[in-house]
Amino acid sequence: MKYMLLIYHDEKALNDDERQACYAESLQLAQEIHARGQYLGANPLQPTSMATSVRVREGKRLVTDGPFAETREQLGGYFLIEAKNLDEAIAVAERIPMARKGAVEVRPVIELPGLPVE
């Protein structure tokens, strides 16, 4: 089963050196789970100041700068993995560096038939 591990944290929690160390540790984790056949994808996201929100109401598009809602923790990145069950997905999630400073939300992915495949 596929799981999306959504990484939430305060964007201001890390300085540049800490962020680079987090990226290096995340790359190592990605290599390890790839070797076990669990890795499907992962990326950090640009800060919310780079975000654009799109809404459609009554057939009209509304585009605004920034995230949908103001929160203390923002979506900062993700891992997409293959895991046998929730326990195995949680075992990967707890190894994500930002789990120590923020939160990692573990969500099973619904696989819709008919979606394009690689």
C-alpha distance (Angstrom), angle and dihedral (degrees) to the residues before:
residue distance angle dihedral
M1 . . .
K2 3.79 . .
Y3 3.79 120.6 .
M4 3.79 129.2 -168.9
L5 3.78 112.4 -145.8
L6 3.80 105.9 -158.4
I7 3.79 114.2 -160.5
Y8 3.81 116.8 -146.8
H9 3.79 124.9 -175.4
D10 3.78 144.1 140.5
E11 3.80 104.3 -84.6
K12 3.79 90.3 -143.1
A13 3.83 94.2 52.3
L14 3.82 95.2 92.2
N15 3.77 132.4 53.6
D16 3.83 119.0 -143.9
D17 3.82 94.5 -90.9
E18 3.81 92.1 48.7
R19 3.82 90.4 47.9
Q20 3.82 91.4 52.1
A21 3.82 90.4 48.9
C22 3.81 89.3 50.0
Y23 3.82 90.4 51.3
A24 3.81 90.9 49.9
E25 3.81 91.8 49.9
S26 3.81 90.7 46.6
L27 3.82 90.8 51.2
Q28 3.81 89.5 52.6
L29 3.82 90.5 50.4
A30 3.82 90.2 48.9
Q31 3.83 90.3 52.5
E32 3.81 91.5 49.2
I33 3.80 95.6 49.3
H34 3.82 89.8 43.2
A35 3.80 89.0 56.8
R36 3.83 87.9 54.4
G37 3.82 92.3 49.2
Q38 3.80 94.3 -112.5
Y39 3.81 101.2 107.8
L40 3.81 117.2 101.8
G41 3.81 101.0 154.8
A42 3.80 146.1 -38.6
N43 3.79 138.3 -174.6
P44 3.78 139.9 162.4
L45 3.80 115.0 -126.9
Q46 3.79 129.4 -128.9
P47 3.84 113.1 -104.8
T48 3.80 119.8 -80.3
S49 3.81 88.8 -104.1
M50 3.83 84.7 73.8
A51 3.82 93.7 49.2
T52 3.78 126.7 110.1
S53 3.80 121.8 -163.0
V54 3.81 121.5 -150.8
R55 3.79 123.3 -162.2
V56 3.78 130.0 173.3
R57 3.80 116.6 -153.8
E58 3.78 123.1 174.5
G59 3.80 89.4 -12.4
K60 3.80 94.2 -54.0
R61 3.80 124.1 115.8
L62 3.80 119.1 -132.2
V63 3.80 116.4 -168.4
T64 3.81 119.3 -170.6
D65 3.78 134.8 173.8
G66 3.76 118.3 -109.6
P67 3.77 136.5 20.5
F68 3.78 126.8 -39.0
A69 3.81 95.1 -107.3
E70 3.78 139.3 14.1
T71 3.81 111.2 -112.7
R72 3.80 138.0 156.1
E73 3.80 91.8 -117.6
Q74 3.78 123.8 43.7
L75 3.79 132.3 -160.2
G76 3.78 101.8 -95.8
G77 3.79 103.9 171.4
Y78 3.76 146.6 -42.1
F79 3.77 148.3 -128.0
L80 3.80 119.6 -146.9
I81 3.79 109.6 -157.1
E82 3.77 143.5 170.6
A83 3.81 113.1 -126.5
K84 3.81 134.9 168.7
N85 3.80 92.2 -130.8
L86 3.79 145.3 -19.2
D87 3.80 93.1 -80.0
E88 3.80 91.1 57.1
A89 3.83 90.6 47.5
I90 3.82 90.7 50.2
A91 3.81 89.6 50.9
V92 3.82 88.8 58.7
A93 3.83 93.4 42.0
E94 3.80 92.8 55.5
R95 3.82 89.6 57.0
I96 3.81 93.7 57.4
P97 3.81 105.7 108.2
M98 3.80 96.1 -131.8
A99 3.82 90.5 57.5
R100 3.82 83.8 80.8
K101 3.82 93.3 58.3
G102 3.81 104.6 23.2
A103 3.79 134.6 5.1
V104 3.79 137.8 -76.4
E105 3.79 115.5 -147.1
V106 3.82 113.2 -152.7
R107 3.80 113.5 -151.1
P108 3.80 128.3 175.0
V109 3.81 112.0 -128.5
I110 3.80 120.4 -126.5
E111 3.78 107.4 -136.1
L112 3.78 108.7 -148.0
P113 3.79 117.1 -156.0
G114 3.79 112.5 -121.1
L115 3.81 97.7 35.3
P116 3.81 114.3 132.2
V117 3.79 115.7 -95.4
E118 3.79 128.8 -153.2
